[in-house]
Amino acid sequence: MAVELKSTGKCVGLVGVAPKRELNNEIMILLEVTDEYKNNGYATEAGKAIIWWAFEQTRQDMLSAIIKPENLVLRRVIEKLGFVYCDTRILPHDGVESAFDCFKLYHTDYLPGPEWDDNNLYLPENMAAFFDRRALGYNDHMLSGGGIDDYIKLGKSIPITQEPISILDIGCGTGIELNYIWEKAPNAHITCIDLSRKMLNILLEHHQDKVEQITAIQASYLSWEYPESTFDMVVSSMTMHHFWQDEKVEIYKKIYSTLREGGVYIESDFIVDAPLAEQYSRRYKKILAHVSTKVSPGEYHIDIPLTVNEQTGLLCDAGFSEVKVLDKCINHGRGAILRAIKSRM
Ligand SMILES: C[S@@+](CC[C@H](N)C(=O)[O-])C[C@H]1O[C@@H](n2cnc3c(N)ncnc32)[C@H](O)[C@@H]1O
């Protein structure tokens, strides 16, 4: 497509998207402004328009960009548009093999991104208020479009036992995972912690027949007093991606200490590849810096998914000896189930 000046209609460049055969047909953004019109912000403006079009009109999930390493001007534009550097590859170009820096930009929930416009930042909501507001429609939202399979997979990761074991579910929400846990451990007592009163109310309403096997606590699992060496198992489902790495390690240490020796921690969560993890991290750092200079851990509903290696590393940092990825294909390909074991002394 042509990039035209609004004032005169003059064509000052080209913009578009096209699959790149040499890169598994990934959809590339193409962006060029003629020399005479460079340094006027036209490339950035055209880039925003084509990204919006590709994500919103053609439902693309991810865009790529390749740039010659020496083209620092285009690199700046691409990074300003939110693309994240992935690696450098050798690709054919005009009959010769040349090095290209490869970048990715994923479609995330909010467009335009904060990378684009300081005056149009998405403002995060308070965590408890976010889930209180969405509690009524939460189960339909999570279970539709194949979402139920993720809970079935979580259930599969629970060891079978008839013993009256003690389980802690942190960030239990409406308790969708509970029945899948009881399928494997029918006599388990589950302590359910959540910040949101409305999510917990739905949990209790939906599990009235099991009320004697539930202790529901409205609290933050960041500040809750975890009892030492008490639980046989701790479970978290779709809640850990709300925290920064240092906050997560602190939670993992508490989980580690509340588990009995030989106890198991099962986590089902939002996990992404490195460029998307970086994209989320940049986005929320910028948003939180805009909101306040001092934000308490867990105060706002933000998404900071990590890569599976980062997540595994944090669990090891917290003391877990054996960390295994049980499933890498939940949450529409952006999620994993991990199992970490507290070894016996
Ligand atoms: C996406 S929901 C997951 C609910 C449920 N585990 C599931 O998989 O359907 C995340 C839940 O974590 C809870 N949560 C977030 N931060 C929390 C905190 N610091 N303490 C307790 N609960 C928290 C939210 O209130 C919400 O109910």
The ligand as a Tripos MOL2 file, in Angstrom:
@<TRIPOS>MOLECULE
LIG
   27    29     1     0     0
SMALL
NO_CHARGES

@<TRIPOS>ATOM
      1 C1         -7.4160  -15.9160   36.3940 C.3       1 LIG1
      2 S1         -8.0570  -16.2190   37.9860 S.3       1 LIG1
      3 C2         -7.7740  -17.9490   38.2230 C.3       1 LIG1
      4 C3         -8.8280  -18.5920   39.0530 C.3       1 LIG1
      5 C4         -8.7810  -20.1100   39.1090 C.3       1 LIG1
      6 N1         -7.5940  -20.5880   39.7540 N.3       1 LIG1
      7 C5         -8.8860  -20.6830   37.7120 C.2       1 LIG1
      8 O1         -7.9160  -21.2640   37.2090 O.co2     1 LIG1
      9 O2         -9.9670  -20.5480   37.1150 O.co2     1 LIG1
     10 C6         -6.8430  -15.5020   39.0490 C.3       1 LIG1
     11 C7         -7.3260  -15.4510   40.4880 C.3       1 LIG1
     12 O3         -6.2070  -15.0960   41.2940 O.3       1 LIG1
     13 C8         -6.6870  -14.2460   42.3120 C.3       1 LIG1
     14 N2         -5.5690  -13.4690   42.8520 N.ar      1 LIG1
     15 C9         -4.7510  -12.6130   42.2060 C.ar      1 LIG1
     16 N3         -3.8230  -12.1170   43.0350 N.ar      1 LIG1
     17 C10        -4.0760  -12.6790   44.2550 C.ar      1 LIG1
     18 C11        -3.4660  -12.5600   45.5230 C.ar      1 LIG1
     19 N4         -2.4190  -11.7710   45.7370 N.pl3     1 LIG1
     20 N5         -3.9800  -13.2760   46.5440 N.ar      1 LIG1
     21 C12        -5.0550  -14.0710   46.3670 C.ar      1 LIG1
     22 N6         -5.6700  -14.2250   45.1640 N.ar      1 LIG1
     23 C13        -5.1860  -13.5300   44.1290 C.ar      1 LIG1
     24 C14        -7.7340  -13.3930   41.6390 C.3       1 LIG1
     25 O4         -8.6250  -12.7810   42.5450 O.3       1 LIG1
     26 C15        -8.4070  -14.4270   40.7310 C.3       1 LIG1
     27 O5         -9.5070  -15.0170   41.3310 O.3       1 LIG1
@<TRIPOS>BOND
     1     1     2 1
     2     2     3 1
     3     2    10 1
     4     3     4 1
     5     4     5 1
     6     5     6 1
     7     5     7 1
     8     7     8 2
     9     7     9 1
    10    10    11 1
    11    11    12 1
    12    11    26 1
    13    12    13 1
    14    13    14 1
    15    13    24 1
    16    14    15 ar
    17    14    23 ar
    18    15    16 ar
    19    16    17 ar
    20    17    18 ar
    21    17    23 ar
    22    18    19 1
    23    18    20 ar
    24    20    21 ar
    25    21    22 ar
    26    22    23 ar
    27    24    25 1
    28    24    26 1
    29    26    27 1
@<TRIPOS>SUBSTRUCTURE
     1 LIG1         1 GROUP 0 **** ****
